[in-house]
Amino acid sequence: MNRLILATAFASTLAFALPLAAEAEAKTSVQIFLGVPHYNYQVGPDYRFRTGHGWYRSMNRNRLTCNEARREVRDSGYRRVRTIECRGATYTFRAIRRGNPVVVYVNSRTGSVWRG
């Protein structure tokens, strides 16, 4: 019976002491930032400078070039492909499909082709 009382007293002492010890040692600071991180130095060659904010990684690094997108349109069965616009997330082309003029769009990141 004495062992049970001693074990209970020891366990309760540990149960109350451990959270206090962990709380006393926790000197951690957590900061949450949303958006693109900015640095005060150029981290790599694909980083661009933004006035008032600093250096950030350019999000355009995985885009297709206009020629690659035009090739995707041609490989999808369109002929006489001409560029309308190659800016932004979607590139726009004019082309001929089965003798009819059409407008064709290409996703600049995935290369997906669809007709307008």
N, C-alpha and C positions, 0 to 999 in steps of 0.2 A: 504494500500500500504506500509506503514511504517513497519507493522508487517511482510510482505513478505520479505522486504529488510533485516530486523533484523534476520529473520529465515534463510535466505540465507547466511548472513554473519556468523551466528553461526554455520551452517552446514559446511561451507567451512573451518572455523577455526578448527572444529573437524576433518574434513577429512584430513587436513594437519598435525595436531598435533598428532593424534593417531599412524600413522606409525612411526613417529620420536620417540615417547615414547616407542613403542614396540621394535624398533630397538636398542634403548639405553639400554633396560633391557635384551636383548637377549644375555646372556653370556654362550651359550651352545656350547659344543665341541662334534662333531660327529666323531667317529672313526669306520671304517668298516674293519673287519678282515675276510679273507676267509680261510676255512679249519677248522681243529679241534682246539678248544681253549685249550691252555696249562695254567696250574696254577703252582705257586711256592710251593704248598702244596698238599697233597693227599686229595681230596674232599670226596671220598668214596671208598668202598672196590673194586669196579670194575674199578678203575683208575690205569694206568700203568705209569712208569717213562720212559722218553725218554731223554737220555743224551744231554745236550745243549739246551733243550727246556723246560723240566719240566714234570709235571703230565698231563695226558690226559685220557679221558674216552675210555676204550677198546670197539672197535666196534664188538667184537666177543660174546657179551653177549646174543644174541638171536639165536645162532646157534644150530642146532641139534647135538647131540652126534653121534658118529659113529654107536653105537648100535641102536639108534632111527632111523637113516637113513636106516640101514639094515632091521629093522622091517617094515619100509615103503615099501621097495622093496618086502619083503616077502608078505605083505598085498596086493600088486598089482598083485599077481599071479605068481611070480617068485619063483623057488625052488633052493636049494643048493646054497645059496647066499654066496659069498666069497668076502672079502674086497681087493680091489686093492690099493686105496688111500683115506684117509679121511683128507685131508688138503685143505685149500682154500675155494672158494665159491661153488665148485662142488665136491661132493664125487663120487668115481667110484667103481663099483662092477662088479664081474662076476657072472652070474646066469644061470639057465636052464629055458627055456620057451618052452613048448610043445615039449620037447625032444631035443631042439637045444640050444647050448651055445650062450649066448649073453652078451654084455657089457651094463650095466645099469648105468645111471647118476642120482644123486639126488642133488637138490638145497639145500645147507646147511642151508638156512634161511627159505625157504617156505616149504620144504619137497616135492616139485614137483619131480615126477619120470618120466624119459623118456629113451628110448632105443637108443643105439648108433649104 
